[in-house]
Amino acid sequence: MYTRFDLAPLNLILLPTPMEPELSERLALQEKKLDAIYASVEKTRKYFLWTLIATAVTFALPLIGIMIAIPWLLSTLSSAYQI
């Protein structure tokens, strides 16, 4: 932590001072909480990714099936009715 200033002409020199024990504990606790938040966010991101993939698959596969089934059904119906 820097608290003392030495104001020389056109220079600003920051001198380090020792951190208070309470402050260093709070910073360590905050870092621990940030790591937990990061892990949670990564799990959520993976969950959304797999949800997107599953949605795309369940939407795309029926479309592909319909693209194959409609011509087959039309050819079957046209040959059955001699159209």
Secondary structure by P-SEA (a helix, b strand, c coil): ccccccccccbbbbbbbbbcaaaaaaaaaaaaaaaaaaaaaaaaaaaaaaaaaaaaaaaaaaaaaaaaaaaaaaaaaaaaacc
